[in-house]
Amino acid sequence: MDRIPVSSSNIRSIGYDSQSAILEVEFTSGDIYQYFNVSEYLFRQFFNASSRGQFLNDNIRYHYRYQKVN
């Protein structure tokens, strides 16, 4: 999945696959996680958030099934 580099203290890049509704997040640590059944609307909110780390914690991390991919 292609990811877009973002400006964040904890997140290096994010990507989204609308066909499978998978959000992929690469952290500055190098860890990559995929979050499942995330709507495109929520991805756009996440991408445009002023604090992506806070948005991830508040709206995605504890609300969607996920797996570490590396």
PQR file with spaces between the fields and no chain letter, atoms N, CA, C, O and H, PARSE charges and radii, in Angstrom:
ATOM       1  N    MET     1       0.848   -1.177    0.000 -0.4000 1.5000
ATOM       2  CA   MET     1       0.000    0.000    0.000 -0.0000 2.0000
ATOM       3  C    MET     1       0.893    1.239    0.000  0.5500 1.7000
ATOM       4  O    MET     1       1.880    1.312    0.732 -0.5500 1.4000
ATOM       5  N    ASP     2       0.532    2.189   -0.819 -0.4000 1.5000
ATOM       6  CA   ASP     2       1.266    3.451   -0.832 -0.0000 2.0000
ATOM       7  C    ASP     2       0.852    4.283    0.374  0.5500 1.7000
ATOM       8  O    ASP     2      -0.332    4.383    0.697 -0.5500 1.4000
ATOM       9  H    ASP     2      -0.270    2.129   -1.413  0.4000 1.0000
ATOM      10  N    ARG     3       1.827    4.868    1.025 -0.4000 1.5000
ATOM      11  CA   ARG     3       1.569    5.748    2.159 -0.0000 2.0000
ATOM      12  C    ARG     3       2.067    7.146    1.831  0.5500 1.7000
ATOM      13  O    ARG     3       2.982    7.328    1.028 -0.5500 1.4000
ATOM      14  H    ARG     3       2.788    4.786    0.763  0.4000 1.0000
ATOM      15  N    ILE     4       1.448    8.122    2.468 -0.4000 1.5000
ATOM      16  CA   ILE     4       1.796    9.528    2.270 -0.0000 2.0000
ATOM      17  C    ILE     4       2.549   10.010    3.507  0.5500 1.7000
ATOM      18  O    ILE     4       2.042    9.879    4.621 -0.5500 1.4000
ATOM      19  H    ILE     4       0.705    7.975    3.121  0.4000 1.0000
ATOM      20  N    PRO     5       3.744   10.562    3.335 -0.5600 1.5000
ATOM      21  CA   PRO     5       4.470   11.118    4.491  0.2800 2.0000
ATOM      22  C    PRO     5       3.656   12.248    5.121  0.5500 1.7000
ATOM      23  O    PRO     5       3.042   13.050    4.417 -0.5500 1.4000
ATOM      24  N    VAL     6       3.656   12.301    6.445 -0.4000 1.5000
ATOM      25  CA   VAL     6       2.934   13.345    7.167 -0.0000 2.0000
ATOM      26  C    VAL     6       3.845   13.988    8.201  0.5500 1.7000
ATOM      27  O    VAL     6       4.851   13.413    8.616 -0.5500 1.4000
ATOM      28  H    VAL     6       4.155   11.649    7.017  0.4000 1.0000
ATOM      29  N    SER     7       3.471   15.182    8.600 -0.4000 1.5000
ATOM      30  CA   SER     7       4.195   15.892    9.642 -0.0000 2.0000
ATOM      31  C    SER     7       3.555   15.538   10.985  0.5500 1.7000
ATOM      32  O    SER     7       2.425   15.937   11.269 -0.5500 1.4000
ATOM      33  H    SER     7       2.654   15.648    8.262  0.4000 1.0000
ATOM      34  N    SER     8       4.284   14.791   11.800 -0.4000 1.5000
ATOM      35  CA   SER     8       3.779   14.350   13.101 -0.0000 2.0000
ATOM      36  C    SER     8       4.963   13.900   13.942  0.5500 1.7000
ATOM      37  O    SER     8       5.956   13.403   13.409 -0.5500 1.4000
ATOM      38  H    SER     8       5.201   14.466   11.569  0.4000 1.0000
ATOM      39  N    SER     9       4.861   14.073   15.242 -0.4000 1.5000
ATOM      40  CA   SER     9       5.959   13.647   16.108 -0.0000 2.0000
ATOM      41  C    SER     9       6.027   12.130   16.270  0.5500 1.7000
ATOM      42  O    SER     9       7.085   11.593   16.600 -0.5500 1.4000
ATOM      43  H    SER     9       4.055   14.476   15.675  0.4000 1.0000
ATOM      44  N    ASN    10       4.908   11.429   16.042 -0.4000 1.5000
ATOM      45  CA   ASN    10       4.869    9.977   16.237 -0.0000 2.0000
ATOM      46  C    ASN    10       4.584    9.173   14.976  0.5500 1.7000
ATOM      47  O    ASN    10       4.868    7.976   14.927 -0.5500 1.4000
ATOM      48  H    ASN    10       4.048   11.865   15.774  0.4000 1.0000
ATOM      49  N    ILE    11       4.028    9.815   13.963 -0.4000 1.5000
ATOM      50  CA   ILE    11       3.584    9.110   12.757 -0.0000 2.0000
ATOM      51  C    ILE    11       4.409    9.578   11.564  0.5500 1.7000
ATOM      52  O    ILE    11       4.505   10.777   11.302 -0.5500 1.4000
ATOM      53  H    ILE    11       3.797   10.787   14.003  0.4000 1.0000
ATOM      54  N    ARG    12       5.000    8.640   10.848 -0.4000 1.5000
ATOM      55  CA   ARG    12       5.822    8.963    9.684 -0.0000 2.0000
ATOM      56  C    ARG    12       4.990    9.064    8.404  0.5500 1.7000
ATOM      57  O    ARG    12       5.182    9.980    7.604 -0.5500 1.4000
ATOM      58  H    ARG    12       4.923    7.666   11.060  0.4000 1.0000
ATOM      59  N    SER    13       4.055    8.109    8.213 -0.4000 1.5000
ATOM      60  CA   SER    13       3.242    8.121    6.995 -0.0000 2.0000
ATOM      61  C    SER    13       1.941    7.366    7.232  0.5500 1.7000
ATOM      62  O    SER    13       1.837    6.535    8.134 -0.5500 1.4000
ATOM      63  H    SER    13       3.898    7.366    8.862  0.4000 1.0000
ATOM      64  N    ILE    14       0.948    7.679    6.394 -0.4000 1.5000
ATOM      65  CA   ILE    14      -0.336    6.981    6.467 -0.0000 2.0000
ATOM      66  C    ILE    14      -0.815    6.671    5.049  0.5500 1.7000
ATOM      67  O    ILE    14      -0.517    7.398    4.101 -0.5500 1.4000
ATOM      68  H    ILE    14       1.033    8.355    5.662  0.4000 1.0000
ATOM      69  N    GLY    15      -1.557    5.582    4.931 -0.4000 1.5000
ATOM      70  CA   GLY    15      -2.123    5.195    3.651 -0.0000 2.0000
ATOM      71  C    GLY    15      -3.503    4.613    3.852  0.5500 1.7000
ATOM      72  O    GLY    15      -3.872    4.226    4.960 -0.5500 1.4000
ATOM      73  H    GLY    15      -1.798    4.992    5.701  0.4000 1.0000
ATOM      74  N    TYR    16      -4.265    4.555    2.769 -0.4000 1.5000
ATOM      75  CA   TYR    16      -5.624    4.033    2.844 -0.0000 2.0000
ATOM      76  C    TYR    16      -5.965    3.309    1.565  0.5500 1.7000
ATOM      77  O    TYR    16      -5.681    3.789    0.467 -0.5500 1.4000
ATOM      78  H    TYR    16      -3.965    4.870    1.869  0.4000 1.0000
ATOM      79  N    ASP    17      -6.577    2.149    1.713 -0.4000 1.5000
ATOM      80  CA   ASP    17      -7.073    1.377    0.569 -0.0000 2.0000
ATOM      81  C    ASP    17      -8.597    1.354    0.656  0.5500 1.7000
ATOM      82  O    ASP    17      -9.164    0.678    1.514 -0.5500 1.4000
ATOM      83  H    ASP    17      -6.808    1.759    2.605  0.4000 1.0000
ATOM      84  N    SER    18      -9.255    2.092   -0.233 -0.4000 1.5000
ATOM      85  CA   SER    18     -10.717    2.195   -0.175 -0.0000 2.0000
ATOM      86  C    SER    18     -11.413    0.891   -0.545  0.5500 1.7000
ATOM      87  O    SER    18     -12.533    0.648   -0.095 -0.5500 1.4000
ATOM      88  H    SER    18      -8.794    2.641   -0.930  0.4000 1.0000
ATOM      89  N    GLN    19     -10.778    0.050   -1.354 -0.4000 1.5000
ATOM      90  CA   GLN    19     -11.382   -1.238   -1.727 -0.0000 2.0000
ATOM      91  C    GLN    19     -11.534   -2.164   -0.526  0.5500 1.7000
ATOM      92  O    GLN    19     -12.550   -2.842   -0.377 -0.5500 1.4000
ATOM      93  H    GLN    19      -9.869    0.247   -1.720  0.4000 1.0000
ATOM      94  N    SER    20     -10.515   -2.185    0.327 -0.4000 1.5000
ATOM      95  CA   SER    20     -10.547   -3.078    1.487 -0.0000 2.0000
ATOM      96  C    SER    20     -10.835   -2.348    2.795  0.5500 1.7000
ATOM      97  O    SER    20     -10.961   -2.986    3.840 -0.5500 1.4000
ATOM      98  H    SER    20      -9.689   -1.634    0.206  0.4000 1.0000
ATOM      99  N    ALA    21     -10.941   -1.018    2.753 -0.4000 1.5000
ATOM     100  CA   ALA    21     -11.191   -0.181    3.936 -0.0000 2.0000
ATOM     101  C    ALA    21     -10.120   -0.394    5.004  0.5500 1.7000
ATOM     102  O    ALA    21     -10.420   -0.482    6.194 -0.5500 1.4000
ATOM     103  H    ALA    21     -10.838   -0.500    1.904  0.4000 1.0000
ATOM     104  N    ILE    22      -8.858   -0.474    4.552 -0.4000 1.5000
ATOM     105  CA   ILE    22      -7.733   -0.647    5.468 -0.0000 2.0000
ATOM     106  C    ILE    22      -6.935    0.642    5.535  0.5500 1.7000
ATOM     107  O    ILE    22      -6.537    1.207    4.516 -0.5500 1.4000
ATOM     108  H    ILE    22      -8.615   -0.402    3.585  0.4000 1.0000
ATOM     109  N    LEU    23      -6.716    1.086    6.748 -0.4000 1.5000
ATOM     110  CA   LEU    23      -5.861    2.232    7.035 -0.0000 2.0000
ATOM     111  C    LEU    23      -4.511    1.684    7.488  0.5500 1.7000
ATOM     112  O    LEU    23      -4.453    0.813    8.356 -0.5500 1.4000
ATOM     113  H    LEU    23      -7.039    0.627    7.575  0.4000 1.0000
ATOM     114  N    GLU    24      -3.441    2.186    6.910 -0.4000 1.5000
ATOM     115  CA   GLU    24      -2.103    1.739    7.291 -0.0000 2.0000
ATOM     116  C    GLU    24      -1.345    2.928    7.866  0.5500 1.7000
ATOM     117  O    GLU    24      -1.315    4.005    7.271 -0.5500 1.4000
ATOM     118  H    GLU    24      -3.488    2.893    6.205  0.4000 1.0000
ATOM     119  N    VAL    25      -0.735    2.720    9.027 -0.4000 1.5000
ATOM     120  CA   VAL    25      -0.011    3.783    9.727 -0.0000 2.0000
ATOM     121  C    VAL    25       1.411    3.318    9.997  0.5500 1.7000
ATOM     122  O    VAL    25       1.630    2.270   10.604 -0.5500 1.4000
ATOM     123  H    VAL    25      -0.759    1.845    9.510  0.4000 1.0000
ATOM     124  N    GLU    26       2.369    4.105    9.542 -0.4000 1.5000
ATOM     125  CA   GLU    26       3.772    3.854    9.849 -0.0000 2.0000
ATOM     126  C    GLU    26       4.195    4.867   10.902  0.5500 1.7000
ATOM     127  O    GLU    26       4.079    6.076   10.703 -0.5500 1.4000
ATOM     128  H    GLU    26       2.192    4.956    9.049  0.4000 1.0000
ATOM     129  N    PHE    27       4.685    4.358   12.018 -0.4000 1.5000
ATOM     130  CA   PHE    27       5.123    5.214   13.117 -0.0000 2.0000
ATOM     131  C    PHE    27       6.596    5.566   12.952  0.5500 1.7000
ATOM     132  O    PHE    27       7.317    4.903   12.207 -0.5500 1.4000
ATOM     133  H    PHE    27       4.779    3.375   12.179  0.4000 1.0000
ATOM     134  N    THR    28       7.038    6.602   13.642 -0.4000 1.5000
ATOM     135  CA   THR    28       8.433    7.021   13.542 -0.0000 2.0000
ATOM     136  C    THR    28       9.378    5.943   14.062  0.5500 1.7000
ATOM     137  O    THR    28      10.565    5.958   13.735 -0.5500 1.4000
ATOM     138  H    THR    28       6.452    7.140   14.248  0.4000 1.0000
ATOM     139  N    SER    29       8.880    5.023   14.854 -0.4000 1.5000
ATOM     140  CA   SER    29       9.683    3.896   15.353 -0.0000 2.0000
ATOM     141  C    SER    29       9.971    2.885   14.246  0.5500 1.7000
ATOM     142  O    SER    29      10.840    2.026   14.396 -0.5500 1.4000
ATOM     143  H    SER    29       7.916    5.011   15.119  0.4000 1.0000
ATOM     144  N    GLY    30       9.234    2.989   13.126 -0.4000 1.5000
ATOM     145  CA   GLY    30       9.359    2.020   12.038 -0.0000 2.0000
ATOM     146  C    GLY    30       8.273    0.970   12.053  0.5500 1.7000
ATOM     147  O    GLY    30       8.118    0.235   11.078 -0.5500 1.4000
ATOM     148  H    GLY    30       8.528    3.686   13.005  0.4000 1.0000
ATOM     149  N    ASP    31       7.507    0.876   13.145 -0.4000 1.5000
ATOM     150  CA   ASP    31       6.397   -0.078   13.220 -0.0000 2.0000
ATOM     151  C    ASP    31       5.291    0.344   12.258  0.5500 1.7000
ATOM     152  O    ASP    31       5.008    1.531   12.097 -0.5500 1.4000
ATOM     153  H    ASP    31       7.633    1.473   13.938  0.4000 1.0000
ATOM     154  N    ILE    32       4.669   -0.652   11.621 -0.4000 1.5000
ATOM     155  CA   ILE    32       3.565   -0.412   10.707 -0.0000 2.0000
ATOM     156  C    ILE    32       2.361   -1.219   11.177  0.5500 1.7000
ATOM     157  O    ILE    32       2.463   -2.418   11.437 -0.5500 1.4000
ATOM     158  H    ILE    32       4.899   -1.617   11.752  0.4000 1.0000
ATOM     159  N    TYR    33       1.223   -0.545   11.282 -0.4000 1.5000
ATOM     160  CA   TYR    33      -0.021   -1.183   11.703 -0.0000 2.0000
ATOM     161  C    TYR    33      -1.085   -0.959   10.645  0.5500 1.7000
ATOM     162  O    TYR    33      -1.125    0.082    9.988 -0.5500 1.4000
ATOM     163  H    TYR    33       1.140    0.429   11.071  0.4000 1.0000
ATOM     164  N    GLN    34      -1.941   -1.952   10.494 -0.4000 1.5000
ATOM     165  CA   GLN    34      -3.120   -1.833    9.640 -0.0000 2.0000
ATOM     166  C    GLN    34      -4.361   -1.886   10.522  0.5500 1.7000
ATOM     167  O    GLN    34      -4.485   -2.736   11.404 -0.5500 1.4000
ATOM     168  H    GLN    34      -1.909   -2.797   11.027  0.4000 1.0000
ATOM     169  N    TYR    35      -5.272   -0.960   10.261 -0.4000 1.5000
ATOM     170  CA   TYR    35      -6.547   -0.883   10.971 -0.0000 2.0000
ATOM     171  C    TYR    35      -7.649   -1.216    9.975  0.5500 1.7000
ATOM     172  O    TYR    35      -7.665   -0.696    8.859 -0.5500 1.4000
ATOM     173  H    TYR    35      -5.172   -0.270    9.544  0.4000 1.0000
ATOM     174  N    PHE    36      -8.572   -2.091   10.384 -0.4000 1.5000
ATOM     175  CA   PHE    36      -9.554   -2.660    9.470 -0.0000 2.0000
ATOM     176  C    PHE    36     -10.930   -2.010    9.585  0.5500 1.7000
ATOM     177  O    PHE    36     -11.339   -1.566   10.657 -0.5500 1.4000
ATOM     178  H    PHE    36      -8.559   -2.513   11.290  0.4000 1.0000
ATOM     179  N    ASN    37     -11.634   -1.964    8.449 -0.4000 1.5000
ATOM     180  CA   ASN    37     -12.997   -1.439    8.346 -0.0000 2.0000
ATOM     181  C    ASN    37     -13.079    0.043    8.720  0.5500 1.7000
ATOM     182  O    ASN    37     -14.044    0.486    9.343 -0.5500 1.4000
ATOM     183  H    ASN    37     -11.301   -2.325    7.577  0.4000 1.0000
ATOM     184  N    VAL    38     -12.064    0.789    8.332 -0.4000 1.5000
ATOM     185  CA   VAL    38     -12.039    2.234    8.562 -0.0000 2.0000
ATOM     186  C    VAL    38     -12.660    2.916    7.338  0.5500 1.7000
ATOM     187  O    VAL    38     -12.269    2.647    6.202 -0.5500 1.4000
ATOM     188  H    VAL    38     -11.280    0.429    7.826  0.4000 1.0000
ATOM     189  N    SER    39     -13.612    3.784    7.579 -0.4000 1.5000
ATOM     190  CA   SER    39     -14.265    4.467    6.456 -0.0000 2.0000
ATOM     191  C    SER    39     -13.327    5.489    5.821  0.5500 1.7000
ATOM     192  O    SER    39     -12.404    5.995    6.459 -0.5500 1.4000
ATOM     193  H    SER    39     -13.930    4.003    8.502  0.4000 1.0000
ATOM     194  N    GLU    40     -13.585    5.775    4.560 -0.4000 1.5000
ATOM     195  CA   GLU    40     -12.785    6.789    3.873 -0.0000 2.0000
ATOM     196  C    GLU    40     -12.982    8.155    4.520  0.5500 1.7000
ATOM     197  O    GLU    40     -12.054    8.963    4.572 -0.5500 1.4000
ATOM     198  H    GLU    40     -14.335    5.364    4.041  0.4000 1.0000
ATOM     199  N    TYR    41     -14.188    8.408    5.010 -0.4000 1.5000
ATOM     200  CA   TYR    41     -14.474    9.667    5.701 -0.0000 2.0000
ATOM     201  C    TYR    41     -13.571    9.818    6.930  0.5500 1.7000
ATOM     202  O    TYR    41     -12.999   10.884    7.158 -0.5500 1.4000
ATOM     203  H    TYR    41     -14.941    7.751    4.967  0.4000 1.0000
ATOM     204  N    LEU    42     -13.447    8.748    7.716 -0.4000 1.5000
ATOM     205  CA   LEU    42     -12.594    8.799    8.905 -0.0000 2.0000
ATOM     206  C    LEU    42     -11.126    8.957    8.516  0.5500 1.7000
ATOM     207  O    LEU    42     -10.388    9.689    9.175 -0.5500 1.4000
ATOM     208  H    LEU    42     -13.912    7.882    7.530  0.4000 1.0000
ATOM     209  N    PHE    43     -10.697    8.276    7.453 -0.4000 1.5000
ATOM     210  CA   PHE    43      -9.329    8.451    6.976 -0.0000 2.0000
ATOM     211  C    PHE    43      -9.070    9.912    6.624  0.5500 1.7000
ATOM     212  O    PHE    43      -8.028   10.457    6.987 -0.5500 1.4000
ATOM     213  H    PHE    43     -11.297    7.681    6.918  0.4000 1.0000
ATOM     214  N    ARG    44      -9.998   10.548    5.928 -0.4000 1.5000
ATOM     215  CA   ARG    44      -9.808   11.950    5.543 -0.0000 2.0000
ATOM     216  C    ARG    44      -9.744   12.853    6.772  0.5500 1.7000
ATOM     217  O    ARG    44      -8.952   13.795    6.807 -0.5500 1.4000
ATOM     218  H    ARG    44     -10.844   10.105    5.633  0.4000 1.0000
ATOM     219  N    GLN    45     -10.563   12.575    7.769 -0.4000 1.5000
ATOM     220  CA   GLN    45     -10.503   13.338    9.020 -0.0000 2.0000
ATOM     221  C    GLN    45      -9.138   13.160    9.678  0.5500 1.7000
ATOM     222  O    GLN    45      -8.538   14.127   10.147 -0.5500 1.4000
ATOM     223  H    GLN    45     -11.206   11.809    7.741  0.4000 1.0000
ATOM     224  N    PHE    46      -8.658   11.938    9.711 -0.4000 1.5000
ATOM     225  CA   PHE    46      -7.354   11.620   10.298 -0.0000 2.0000
ATOM     226  C    PHE    46      -6.246   12.350    9.541  0.5500 1.7000
ATOM     227  O    PHE    46      -5.372   12.964   10.152 -0.5500 1.4000
ATOM     228  H    PHE    46      -9.145   11.152    9.330  0.4000 1.0000
ATOM     229  N    PHE    47      -6.285   12.281    8.223 -0.4000 1.5000
ATOM     230  CA   PHE    47      -5.259   12.906    7.404 -0.0000 2.0000
ATOM     231  C    PHE    47      -5.209   14.414    7.625  0.5500 1.7000
ATOM     232  O    PHE    47      -4.130   15.006    7.622 -0.5500 1.4000
ATOM     233  H    PHE    47      -6.996   11.781    7.727  0.4000 1.0000
ATOM     234  N    ASN    48      -6.366   15.038    7.816 -0.4000 1.5000
ATOM     235  CA   ASN    48      -6.452   16.489    7.966 -0.0000 2.0000
ATOM     236  C    ASN    48      -6.409   16.973    9.414  0.5500 1.7000
ATOM     237  O    ASN    48      -6.490   18.176    9.661 -0.5500 1.4000
ATOM     238  H    ASN    48      -7.243   14.558    7.818  0.4000 1.0000
ATOM     239  N    ALA    49      -6.287   16.072   10.359 -0.4000 1.5000
ATOM     240  CA   ALA    49      -6.294   16.453   11.779 -0.0000 2.0000
ATOM     241  C    ALA    49      -5.076   17.304   12.130  0.5500 1.7000
ATOM     242  O    ALA    49      -3.987   17.105   11.591 -0.5500 1.4000
ATOM     243  H    ALA    49      -6.222   15.094   10.159  0.4000 1.0000
ATOM     244  N    SER    50      -5.275   18.241   13.030 -0.4000 1.5000
ATOM     245  CA   SER    50      -4.156   19.086   13.458 -0.0000 2.0000
ATOM     246  C    SER    50      -3.173   18.285   14.308  0.5500 1.7000
ATOM     247  O    SER    50      -1.974   18.564   14.299 -0.5500 1.4000
ATOM     248  H    SER    50      -6.159   18.403   13.468  0.4000 1.0000
ATOM     249  N    SER    51      -3.674   17.290   15.044 -0.4000 1.5000
ATOM     250  CA   SER    51      -2.813   16.377   15.798 -0.0000 2.0000
ATOM     251  C    SER    51      -3.185   14.952   15.410  0.5500 1.7000
ATOM     252  O    SER    51      -4.151   14.389   15.925 -0.5500 1.4000
ATOM     253  H    SER    51      -4.648   17.063   15.051  0.4000 1.0000
ATOM     254  N    ARG    52      -2.415   14.379   14.502 -0.4000 1.5000
ATOM     255  CA   ARG    52      -2.750   13.032   14.012 -0.0000 2.0000
ATOM     256  C    ARG    52      -2.596   11.976   15.104  0.5500 1.7000
ATOM     257  O    ARG    52      -3.383   11.032   15.173 -0.5500 1.4000
ATOM     258  H    ARG    52      -1.630   14.836   14.083  0.4000 1.0000
ATOM     259  N    GLY    53      -1.595   12.134   15.947 -0.4000 1.5000
ATOM     260  CA   GLY    53      -1.415   11.181   17.043 -0.0000 2.0000
ATOM     261  C    GLY    53      -2.597   11.176   17.987  0.5500 1.7000
ATOM     262  O    GLY    53      -3.066   10.113   18.393 -0.5500 1.4000
ATOM     263  H    GLY    53      -0.956   12.901   15.891  0.4000 1.0000
ATOM     264  N    GLN    54      -3.081   12.351   18.341 -0.4000 1.5000
ATOM     265  CA   GLN    54      -4.240   12.463   19.222 -0.0000 2.0000
ATOM     266  C    GLN    54      -5.488   11.912   18.544  0.5500 1.7000
ATOM     267  O    GLN    54      -6.288   11.226   19.179 -0.5500 1.4000
ATOM     268  H    GLN    54      -2.700   13.215   18.012  0.4000 1.0000
ATOM     269  N    PHE    55      -5.657   12.208   17.255 -0.4000 1.5000
ATOM     270  CA   PHE    55      -6.809   11.704   16.508 -0.0000 2.0000
ATOM     271  C    PHE    55      -6.781   10.183   16.465  0.5500 1.7000
ATOM     272  O    PHE    55      -7.809    9.534   16.662 -0.5500 1.4000
ATOM     273  H    PHE    55      -5.007   12.765   16.739  0.4000 1.0000
ATOM     274  N    LEU    56      -5.601    9.611   16.206 -0.4000 1.5000
ATOM     275  CA   LEU    56      -5.467    8.157   16.164 -0.0000 2.0000
ATOM     276  C    LEU    56      -5.870    7.544   17.499  0.5500 1.7000
ATOM     277  O    LEU    56      -6.629    6.575   17.540 -0.5500 1.4000
ATOM     278  H    LEU    56      -4.767   10.138   16.045  0.4000 1.0000
ATOM     279  N    ASN    57      -5.364    8.107   18.586 -0.4000 1.5000
ATOM     280  CA   ASN    57      -5.694    7.580   19.915 -0.0000 2.0000
ATOM     281  C    ASN    57      -7.173    7.720   20.242  0.5500 1.7000
ATOM     282  O    ASN    57      -7.777    6.802   20.796 -0.5500 1.4000
ATOM     283  H    ASN    57      -4.747    8.894   18.552  0.4000 1.0000
ATOM     284  N    ASP    58      -7.755    8.854   19.905 -0.4000 1.5000
ATOM     285  CA   ASP    58      -9.148    9.130   20.276 -0.0000 2.0000
ATOM     286  C    ASP    58     -10.173    8.426   19.401  0.5500 1.7000
ATOM     287  O    ASP    58     -11.256    8.087   19.876 -0.5500 1.4000
ATOM     288  H    ASP    58      -7.264    9.601   19.455  0.4000 1.0000
ATOM     289  N    ASN    59      -9.851    8.198   18.125 -0.4000 1.5000
ATOM     290  CA   ASN    59     -10.883    7.750   17.184 -0.0000 2.0000
ATOM     291  C    ASN    59     -10.612    6.437   16.464  0.5500 1.7000
ATOM     292  O    ASN    59     -11.522    5.874   15.856 -0.5500 1.4000
ATOM     293  H    ASN    59      -8.970    8.474   17.739  0.4000 1.0000
ATOM     294  N    ILE    60      -9.383    5.939   16.518 -0.4000 1.5000
ATOM     295  CA   ILE    60      -9.061    4.755   15.717 -0.0000 2.0000
ATOM     296  C    ILE    60      -8.453    3.640   16.549  0.5500 1.7000
ATOM     297  O    ILE    60      -8.962    2.519   16.538 -0.5500 1.4000
ATOM     298  H    ILE    60      -8.643    6.397   17.012  0.4000 1.0000
ATOM     299  N    ARG    61      -7.389    3.917   17.262 -0.4000 1.5000
ATOM     300  CA   ARG    61      -6.588    2.874   17.907 -0.0000 2.0000
ATOM     301  C    ARG    61      -7.407    1.908   18.755  0.5500 1.7000
ATOM     302  O    ARG    61      -7.203    0.698   18.666 -0.5500 1.4000
ATOM     303  H    ARG    61      -6.975    4.827   17.272  0.4000 1.0000
ATOM     304  N    TYR    62      -8.306    2.400   19.557 -0.4000 1.5000
ATOM     305  CA   TYR    62      -9.048    1.526   20.473 -0.0000 2.0000
ATOM     306  C    TYR    62     -10.451    1.180   19.967  0.5500 1.7000
ATOM     307  O    TYR    62     -11.254    0.583   20.684 -0.5500 1.4000
ATOM     308  H    TYR    62      -8.472    3.383   19.629  0.4000 1.0000
ATOM     309  N    HIS    63     -10.731    1.566   18.717 -0.4000 1.5000
ATOM     310  CA   HIS    63     -12.081    1.356   18.175 -0.0000 2.0000
ATOM     311  C    HIS    63     -12.116    0.403   16.980  0.5500 1.7000
ATOM     312  O    HIS    63     -13.190   -0.045   16.578 -0.5500 1.4000
ATOM     313  H    HIS    63     -10.079    2.051   18.134  0.4000 1.0000
ATOM     314  N    TYR    64     -10.960    0.093   16.416 -0.4000 1.5000
ATOM     315  CA   TYR    64     -10.899   -0.749   15.228 -0.0000 2.0000
ATOM     316  C    TYR    64      -9.926   -1.895   15.434  0.5500 1.7000
ATOM     317  O    TYR    64      -8.899   -1.750   16.096 -0.5500 1.4000
ATOM     318  H    TYR    64     -10.088    0.457   16.743  0.4000 1.0000
ATOM     319  N    ARG    65     -10.266   -3.029   14.857 -0.4000 1.5000
ATOM     320  CA   ARG    65      -9.362   -4.181   14.884 -0.0000 2.0000
ATOM     321  C    ARG    65      -8.118   -3.814   14.097  0.5500 1.7000
ATOM     322  O    ARG    65      -8.196   -3.131   13.076 -0.5500 1.4000
ATOM     323  H    ARG    65     -11.101   -3.146   14.319  0.4000 1.0000
ATOM     324  N    TYR    66      -6.977   -4.268   14.573 -0.4000 1.5000
ATOM     325  CA   TYR    66      -5.723   -3.921   13.904 -0.0000 2.0000
ATOM     326  C    TYR    66      -4.736   -5.071   14.015  0.5500 1.7000
ATOM     327  O    TYR    66      -4.908   -6.002   14.802 -0.5500 1.4000
ATOM     328  H    TYR    66      -6.913   -4.823   15.402  0.4000 1.0000
ATOM     329  N    GLN    67      -3.687   -4.970   13.190 -0.4000 1.5000
ATOM     330  CA   GLN    67      -2.575   -5.919   13.289 -0.0000 2.0000
ATOM     331  C    GLN    67      -1.292   -5.199   12.936  0.5500 1.7000
ATOM     332  O    GLN    67      -1.279   -4.275   12.123 -0.5500 1.4000
ATOM     333  H    GLN    67      -3.547   -4.214   12.550  0.4000 1.0000
ATOM     334  N    LYS    68      -0.215   -5.637   13.562 -0.4000 1.5000
ATOM     335  CA   LYS    68       1.115   -5.144   13.222 -0.0000 2.0000
ATOM     336  C    LYS    68       1.569   -5.917   11.996  0.5500 1.7000
ATOM     337  O    LYS    68       1.408   -7.136   11.939 -0.5500 1.4000
ATOM     338  H    LYS    68      -0.225   -6.388   14.223  0.4000 1.0000
ATOM     339  N    VAL    69       2.134   -5.224   11.014 -0.4000 1.5000
ATOM     340  CA   VAL    69       2.497   -5.898    9.762 -0.0000 2.0000
ATOM     341  C    VAL    69       4.000   -6.022    9.556  0.5500 1.7000
ATOM     342  O    VAL    69       4.435   -6.541    8.528 -0.5500 1.4000
ATOM     343  H    VAL    69       2.264   -4.233   11.060  0.4000 1.0000
ATOM     344  N    ASN    70       4.789   -5.567   10.493 -0.4000 1.5000
ATOM     345  CA   ASN    70       6.244   -5.761   10.350 -0.0000 2.0000
ATOM     346  C    ASN    70       6.867   -6.136   11.670  0.5500 1.7000
ATOM     347  O    ASN    70       8.079   -6.339   11.745 -0.5500 1.4000
ATOM     348  H    ASN    70       4.436   -5.146   11.329  0.4000 1.0000
